[in-house]
Amino acid sequence: MAKQRKQNLEGFSLKAMEYGLLLICPSAKKERVASLMQSNKLKIVWIAFIFVLLAGIGTPALATVPREVEIEARMVEFDPDSRVYRASGGVIMTSGDFQLQAETVFYNQETEIITAEQGVKLQTATGNWEGESLVYSFHTEEGTLTAFRGAVGSSFYTGQTGELRGEEILVQGGSFTRCELTSPCVKIKAGRVRLVDDRVHVDGGLLYLKNLPVLPLPPVTFAPDQFENWPQLEIGVNRTRGFYVIGRLTHQVNNQVSLNYGGGVGTNRWWNVQGGMNWKPLPGLVLNSTLTWEEYLRGNASLTYNWAPVQFRAAVQRDWDDLTSGEHTFSVRGPLTNKSNLELSYNSSFDGKEQGEQRRADYGLHLTGRWLPGFALGAGLFYGEGDLESNSLNGWYLRTTWSGGVNIARTWRIEVDGETRWQTGIEPLWVENEVKLVKDLHCFKADLGYDLLDESVSFNFMFNW
């Protein structure tokens, strides 16, 4: 590009103001522009482009109004024939919610295509991205960023390329994780990762622990910041299962429906297969259902309606062993104070026996609250009747519950969980009583538990998404 063409805008020239702002002004001298480019005093140049150009310079016909763009750079050159701007040295280019940083940027005003190189950082409405080079079209709102990396919410993404398609981003050869380490503890790698509508779509991939692949993944969809829906893996040992491994996946079909499925296997000839659905047919209404095979088929479903501040819940459970057994529950729960909740519940159960079916019903009020930091404590008055003997008391009885824990060091914690039932004239009935030592391992969590009722030890190692 000839020096004359860079410095003369067909009768328009750039005049430097003392404030570091360049505006379009007529009939400035060619030598004035050259001296400005040479000046050691001018460190950073601010340029505001608000162009209304003629279809042919010097003719009265109006052309399409170009996009409003602002550029900050150490040096900017313009070729009026090709209508290309070249900016270099700490370039910051802004247009609406689009902001680009790079060392070198070419912008074609006519085609509205940007080419950026070296230290590219891009901020859009979908997130913040980085890479080595970028080609982007304002006209189509599409572009490609090489050596792609960036973040959405609490999730981090990398890939060979990131293709920006309006509100959608397609990452080729991508991986994503919640771990901010240079070498993530846990990540998911896939040939294609699609980010659209606050959802992550993976066309199959592998789950990695550090750089070791451990679990193949089918096509799944989930929300980046709802980590309970991310792939789950648990490794442990206990009396019933022996040494076992359990995996669980969630597929977000749409904003209303998600599917989950998984399974596990243990050395004590134990195995498990399960699948379920979460459906939100109406605002505040949620249907959950699960089928599990573990020695025999088990199923449960619940319907929950939140009518703030009150929650209504109905649930049903069935076990299809040699003889069928089951349970029905209905509860209404709402806040009593800022720190406590009151729940009214009714529970009925039955168990098919060879000598005949046995039934039981319990109902009452239960108060729970967080009166101690880190703990949820509860107490309730219930009435029960029936011939099922397991963990049951007939007549009026008191039920107490507790759960929570305390930190004993920065990454160490003790947790407890229990329930006891009390009735005049008999020994307390301990339904649950367990204590755990929990260790936070950054992206993992390990706990060593002891059950005081059956005097058994358990160990679990799982993701800490």
Secondary structure, DSSP 8 states (H G I E B T S, - for coil): --HHHHH-BTTEEEEE-TTSEEEEEES--HHHHHHHHH-SS--SEEEEE----BSSTTSS-B------EEEEESEEEEETTTTEEEEEEEEEEEETTEEEEEEEEEEETTTTEEEEEEEEEEEETTEEEEEEEEEEETTTTEEEEEEEEEEETTEEEEEEEEEEETTEEEEEEEEEES--SSS-SEEEEEEEEEEETTEEEESSEEEEETTEEEEEE-SEEE-TT-GGGS-EEEEEEETTTEEEEEEEEEEE-SSSEEEEEEEEEETTTEEEEEEEEEEEEETTEEEEEEEEESSSEEEEEEEEEEETTEEEEEEEEEEESSSEEEEEEEEEEEESSSSEEEEEEEEEEEE--TT--EEEEEEEEEEEE--STTEEEEEEEEEEEES--TT---EEEEEEEEEEEEESSSSEEEEEEEEEEE-TTS--EEEEEEEEEEEEETTEEEEEEEETTTTEEEEEEEE--
